[in-house]
Amino acid sequence: MKVLLLDLGKIIRGGQRQVFYLARFLARTPGFEPLVVIPQNSPLKPLLEEANIPLAEIHSSSDYNPLNVFRLTRLIRSFQPDIVHTNDAKGASLAAMVKKLNNRFKLIHSRRVSYPLKPGWSKSKYLAGDAVVAVSQEIQEILISCGIPKDKTTTIHSGIDADMYEREKRSHPVLTLGAVGALSAQKGFGVLINALNVLKKHPAMPDWQCMIAGEGPLFQELKQQAEKLDLARSILFLGYQESRVVLPEMDVLIIPSVDGEGSNAVIKEGWATHTPVITSDLPSNLELVTHEHDGLVFENRNAEELASHIVRVVTNKNLADTLVANGSDTVAKYTDTTMAHHYVTLYEKLTGSNA
């Protein structure tokens, strides 16, 4: 079975890692022939080349570029895929336009954010798909509420390759809290900084520092917030860092997301690195984390409650050890291989074949 995976992302985030994991699995599986289509200068290119996964490039990351439409149309005519699988909103637009010109393949869209679809083309491009995969049950329910037929939708949680993550490297002389993600509004780092302001006055807390690994439009705003609260010396803004590099440096991992989450990869990465996890109570996060079992959950945007959970983990070793042990078990449900097997089952269902 020939599978064309399309991704127009400009930077490596969770969705791009899913494309790589899926393509790698297909390339290793008899009966499958993957081709990953990416824009020029895509950060996926070196990963794909190192793993000897076939790839092709289009001109840019724009969904409405006529050159991209022309190039993808030609690639589909030459490769003749059974499945075209898009992995981001722009890719969904581009493939939906091409499908109007060539309807000889099954089109699958993966939806990774929980924002409702807007009327018009935002919705129509997903209706053009033969299947729409949500990476959480919350996203699937939102898709259905926006008018995507229920029988077209399914949920396949994202996975990680847990063997890629180092465990228990921690060597800092002071307690190191941490967070990883794009510095954008949905990630809630302002809530985290407010929680840290509470912690600096808490008598039970030892000396601590906080690493924030990520880049994005709120970089300066978050730095100014830290300076205003006299936290500039306690918070290390690292810029973009590979999560698997920085996570083993963190004693507690905090995910303060306020909206839009899909199937949060950082939660799973925390489990894989044996790091206690604290997360907001977004529905998609609650699909993964069970409070006081494999993580602690705080009310969305509630900095005071987040601060109290950090204190609990830091001052209660038995609790921290329990969260780590159970998280290590839970992550086994969310592997890249499990995710890929679910997609293969969907591919075979849509094409009526058994590769």
DAMOJO-V929426 format. One record per run of one state. SS is the DSSP state (a for helix, b for strand, c for the rest). FROM is the first residue (numbers start at 1). LEN is the number of residues. If there is no record, write none. Layout:
ss/from/len
SS/FROM/LEN
SS/FROM/LEN
//
This chain:
ss/from/len
c/1/1
b/2/6
c/8/6
a/14/15
c/29/4
b/33/7
c/40/4
a/44/7
c/51/4
b/55/4
c/59/7
a/66/14
c/80/3
b/83/4
c/87/2
a/89/13
c/102/4
b/106/6
c/112/9
a/121/7
c/128/3
b/131/4
c/135/2
a/137/9
c/146/4
a/150/3
b/153/3
c/156/4
b/160/1
c/161/1
a/162/3
c/165/10
b/175/6
c/181/4
a/185/3
c/188/1
a/189/11
c/200/8
b/208/7
c/215/4
a/219/10
c/229/6
b/235/5
c/240/3
a/243/7
c/250/2
b/252/4
c/256/9
a/265/8
c/273/3
b/276/5
c/281/2
a/283/4
c/287/4
b/291/1
c/292/3
b/295/4
c/299/4
a/303/13
c/316/1
a/317/17
c/334/1
b/335/1
a/336/16
c/352/4
//
